[in-house]
């Protein structure tokens, strides 16, 4: 069956949020996922190439995926709010998606700044199938909250990430309790340069293992 793509304007805490909803190409969705983009002050949008590949890998695993622009980006209203406001934007997007697909389990995914947003949100909320953080930036501040997080955490990192050097990422990962997963993609930089196909395949394979699971209510 053909892939369904819908444009939406969601009610967010600082105004309307521009969003795209995409269902899988070949099946009814198995789970619902919100995908968050990198830093708004450095050109991050829902059309970022890593976020696009993230969304496509999730769809291949059976997800219906909601991408959206944080406040102040593209057609979204409001102004940048230094992570705290963007977490609330993601919370509103997740609430919209769960209301649209109430029977499906949900997941949260994000790249770079977006990975900070979704891990913050997902560690506060109960019931996520998984939290998938691509290019989690260890240099962006403390991450002690992850040590108290019960949600399954999946980290997919570039081997040459200038914002998350491999020794720093591995040290953080070692401190985290289960359930957790760390996967490395051979790439030239934080943006997975030269390895977008490999990144998408890693997202697909990893998410597919979770997509057949259900989370107890």
N, C-alpha and C positions, 0 to 999 in steps of 0.2 A: 504494500500500500504506500502511497506517496507520503512524504514527510509533510507534516502540518506546521506552518510557521505563522504565528500571530503576533502582531504588535499591540502592546497594551500601555496604558497610563495608569499606574498604581497610586493609591493614596499613601503618601509617606508622611513622616512626622514633620518634615520641613516643606511639604508641597508634593506635587505630582512627581512620580518617578517613571522615566522612560524605560520600557522593558520589551524583551522578545521572549516568546514562549515557543519551544520546539519539541515536538514529539518524535519518537523513534521512527526510522524509515520503514522497518520491516515487521513491527509487532505492536501490540498494545503495551503501554508502559508498565514496567515492573516496579518502579520507584520514581520518586520526584526529587529533583535536585535544584538548589539555587547555586549559581556560579557567580563569583564576585571578581571584579577587575582590579588591576594594580593602581598605584597611587594617583589620585585625581590631579594633584599639583604637578605631576611629571608626565602628563599626557595619557594617563590610564583611562580607558573606556571599555565598555562591554564588547567592543569590536577589536580589542587587542588580539593579536594573532595567537598568543598562548591561551587566552581565555576561549577563543574560537575553537582551538584544538581540544582544550579541556572539555568544552561542551559537546563536541563531536564524539570524543572518546566515551563520555558518559552516555550519550544517546545510543552508541553502538552496543553498550552494555545493557540497554533497556530502559534508560531513564528518560522521563520528560524533563527538560531543562529550562529553567527560567534564568536568563541573563538580564541584568538591569544596570543602568547608570546611577552611580551615587549622586547625591545632591550636588547641584552646581555643574554637572557634567552633561554635555549634549543637551537633550530636551528635558532633563530633570531640574526641578526647581530647587532653590535654596543655595547655600554656600557651604564650602568645605568646613567640616567640624572636627578635624584632628582626631579621627578614629572613633571617638565616642558617638558622634552623630551618625557616622557611617554604619556602626553596629546596629543602631536603631533603624536605619534604612533597610539593612539586611533582615532585621526582625520583621519589619512590615512586609517585605517581599516574601519571606518564608510563610507568614500568616496567610497571605493571599494565595500562595501556591498550595498550601495544605487545605485551604477552604475549597479550592478548585478540584483537588484530588484527595478527598478525605479518606478514601480506602487504601491509599498507597503509603508505604513507609517513606521517610524523607532522609535526604542527605544534604550536606553542605560542602561546597568546594570553592576554592579561590586561589588566585595567583598573587604572590608577593604581598603588597598591602592587603589585598583581598584575602590572603591566607590568614593574616592577623585578625581580620574582621570575623571570618567564619569560625576560627578556633575560639575566639573570645565568646561569640554567640553560642556556638555549639557546646562549649563547656558549661554554659549557664543553663541551657535548655536540656530537657530530658528526652530520650527516645530516638536520637539520630542513629540511622543505620551506620553511617561513618562520617568523619570529617576528613576531607582530602585537601591537603595543603601543598601547593606547588610553589617551589622557590620560597619557602618560608624564610624571611629575612632575620637571621639571628642578630644582626647588627642594629635592628630597629628598636631595641629596648628589651626590657626584661621579659622572660617567658615562664616565670615561675607558676603562673596559673595552669600551665599544661601539666604540672606535676600533681595537681588535684583533680584532673579531668577523668571522668569515667567513660566518656564516649570513645569508640574506636578511632584512633588517629592514624592517618596515612600521610606520610611525607614523601614527596617525589621531588628530588633535588638534582640540579645540574652539578656535574663534577667540577666545574670551574665557575662557581657562583661567587661573584665578588661581594655580594651582600650576605652570604652565608658560607664562609670558608668551610671546607669539609671537616677539619678538626673541631671547629666550633659546633657544627651541626651534629657530629657524632657524639660530642660531649653532652650536648643537650639531650639527645635521644637516649643516651644511657641513663639519664636521671629520671626518665619518664616511666610510669608504671604501665603494665599491660592493660588493655589491648592496644597494640601499636604496630606500625610497619614503616620501614624506611627503604626506599628504592632510589637508586642512583641512575641517572641518564648521562651518558657521555656527550657533553655539549660544550660549546665554546664560552658561554657566559650565563648570566642570570636569566636571560631571555631564551635559553635553550637554542641558541643559534646553531644552525646546521643539524639539529636533531629534533625538529618538530614532529616528523613522522614517528620517530622512536618514542617521543613523549606521548603522543596520542595513543599509540599502541599500549604503552605502560598504563595509562589511565584506563583504557578499555579493559585490559586483562585484569587489572586490580579490582576495578569496580564490578566486573562481571561476577567475581566470586562472592560479592556482597549482595548483588542484585537479586539473587535467589533466596535470600534470607528474609525473615520478618522479625521485627523488634516487638517484644511484648509490650502491651499498652499499660 
